[in-house]
Amino acid sequence: MLFPKLANNAPLAVRPDGTLTFKEKFSYGLGDFACQLLLGPAGGLLIYYYSEYVGIDISDIGMILLLSRVLDGVIDIMVGVMVDRTRSPYGRQRVWLLRMAIPFMIALILLYSVPLDWDYGWKLMYVFISYNIAIPVIYTCTNLPYGSLASSITQDYGERAKLSIYRMLLAAVGGSFAGAATLYIVEFLQDTFFDGQRTPLAWVITMTMYGVIAVILFYFVVANTRERTNCRNGEDTEAIPDKKDILIGVSELFKNRYWVFLTVGCLALCAAEAAAGAAGTYYSQYFLGDPKIIGVYSLYGTIVRLLMLFFIAPIIMVRWGKRNSVLFGIAFVLLSFALRLIFPYSHEMNLVITLINGIGQAFTWTGIFAMIPDTVEYGEFRFHVRREGLSFAGASFAMKMASGIGPAATTFFVSSTGYVNGAAVQNAQTMEAILYSATLIPALFYLVCIGSLLAYRLDKEYPAILKALAIRYSEKEVVEAQ
């Protein structure tokens, strides 16, 4: 074993009452900070890099993002199956973070290394290949095991909510850092080392720094977390699923009604945020006069989100439940879109809008990611088999499908109105399309999410399910002892 101190049976403290330590929860959250260094810029900033630095037409970018979702569907299921079949001294999920840390850094760098002297068709080919390696393959092999790790750390309803809060808190910091700092770092490097010339090499250096940070953070996750619910005394003794069992597992997944409702909600929520994110840089440039200002506003929104996550979200999630917390957050996000439609050019109102949006986002993804592990328990309760990898694979596929659908809807809509790459001024129809892409299109996706979550009632049923599973585990231990 290369890293014996990182083994799943290596000692790691928990509190006397069985709750998780701050160190373990914080370390778990660092994983999504690292993931956001790849996924965060892969929305609006990557589209901006492709169109403004590389010269790719935004309609072609939208098509590439959409076609990539087909590969995503296959990769997600494959990775979910591989996670469920993984048995290693480091556990089922943590070992994947060790395996993928270096490939994650390389993929991040290659994504922003498009050769400018290539013909347009070859550039498109490079973008398509590098994007599909980075997001459907490398990101999935990293983020899907990381996400499913929460269900292995603990079964406790409240502790899972706290894990999700730490995850979303640090994801917000990571995403906001990448969103707010990237263009400033690129410009600083251009001014300092390239005599102010606009060069993609500045992007490569920036992403190399991000990649090194990600590798270090993934190590911290593995070092300071342990898988418990799929292991006894640190050892995973469950039989490896065979091919027939995998097909049964996929069938059971779609019979798990709460997983289905939640997956549809994930798809709609992610599509909404991806659509708004893809339009954000363009909205900032043509309505607020500076493509970087949206990153600064997002930083203020993140501060509000962090305060809400620290002081308000835990109380709301415990008292109202996870689902109702998500609906509460969506209401604030929709209010921010309505205000942006009314005051599209106002810097002052856009700051207020960002703060309102930050309040809403403190509850949306925090609640969603806390709900996914609960559907694993519901599936185990109904079908007597625990399928963490497949459960998270389906949700991951939905979210990444949405991350292509949202930007594709935005880019196709804006492109159809005559958008001109790099133009100082756009025509009136394009300006309307950019505004609607930053407000109405994501709002429609949010309404779909609301409809799906209204059918989700697992919050009320979960305590009884957990008690039934505890009895089942005890009976199994008695049988095994005989």
WONORUR-V220129 format. One line per field, one symbol per residue. phi: phi as a letter, one per 40 degrees, with the letter a starting at -180 (. if undefined). psi: psi as a letter, one per 30 degrees, with the letter a starting at -180 (. if undefined). A space follows every 50 residues. Layout:
phi=???
psi=???
//
This chain:
phi=.cbcccdccccacbcdcgcccdccccccccccdccccccdcccccccccc ccbcgccccccdcccccccccddccdcccdccccccbacchcbccccccc dcddcccccccbbccccccdcccdcccccccccccccccccbccccccdd cccabcdcccccdccccccccccccccccccdcccdccccccbbfgccbc ccccccccccccdcdccccccccbbbcbcbbbfgbcbccccccccccccc ccdcccccccdccccddccccccccccccdccdcccbbgacccccccccc ccccccccccbbddccccccgcccccccccdcccccccccccbcbccccc ccdcccccccccbccdcdcccdccccccccccbgbcbccccccccccccc dccccccccccccccccgcbdgccbbccccccccccccbccccccccccd dcccccbcdcccdccccccccccccccccccc
psi=keiffglfgkkkkllegflkleeeeeeeffefeeeffeeeffceeeeeee efefgkkfeeeeeeeeeffeeeeeeeeeeeeeeffkjlfgaeeefeeeef eeeeeeeeeeeghkjfglleeeeeeeeeeeefeededeeefeeeeeefee ffelfkeeeeeeeeeeeeefeeeeeeeeeefeeeeeeeeeeefghgkjkf eeeeeefeeeeeeeeeeeeeeefglkkefglkhfkjfkkkkaeeeeeeee eeeffjeeeeeeeeeeeeeeeeeeeeeefeeeeeefefgjfffeeeeeee eeeeeeeeeefeeeeeeeefleefeeeeeeeeeeeeeeeeeeiffjeeef eeeeeeeeeefffdfeeeffeeeefeeeeeeeggkkieeeefeeeeeeef eefeeeeeeeeeeeefghkjkgkeklleeeeeeeeeffdeeeeeeeeeee eefffjgfeefeeeeeeeeeeeeeeeeeeef.
//
